[in-house]
């Protein structure tokens, strides 16, 4: 039999912690191995208990949830982080996913979604908008179309480089980009190298996520 999914629960409200524990106790396959009442405790518990999943409240005392998430992700923990929140804007969802959250569950939907969300994230997918998401780049692109887009920063990218970035977000290969703009593949590689240097990323996936989070690609 597969071992239970090990969970650390971080929320400053006792009622929420008790409620979540009770919901998870209704089904086999979950083991809450630690809990925390603020951001600092969330980091400590996660590093000590090494859970599979960190359920993390966005609004935490001492250290906000997103800052705690950054700290956990910069440490040795391999926990996947599922955010709990009462309200969240589309732009905040985009920021959280860009930092590394694997999903967001609204507290008023816990009874309906919590167990499925945990299993989804544990399996390697994402949980966004109350459903399983496999393609994060596509989901973020959809979210960007819903969000109010501020004035674009170009990070020093040329118009051609911005066009290349748009192609990367759409999943194009170097050959696809070369054909689209009548370039050689070597020229495309040079463009990508310059783009990586200017944006500080090192892979195509990181570039796609960066482009969406920083509005380098305008919603269609």
Secondary structure, 3 states (H helix, E strand, C coil): CCCCEEEEEECCCHHHHHHHHHHHHCCCCEEEEEEECCHHHHHHHHHHHCCCEEEEECCCCCCCHHHHHHHHHCCCCCCEEEEEECCCCHHHHHHHHHHCCCEEEEHHHHHHHHHHHHHHHHCCCEEECCEEECCHHHHHHHHHHHCCCCCCCCCCCCHHHHHHHHHHHCCCCHHHHHHHHCCCHHHHHHHHHHHHHHHCCCCHHHHHHHHHHCCCCCCC
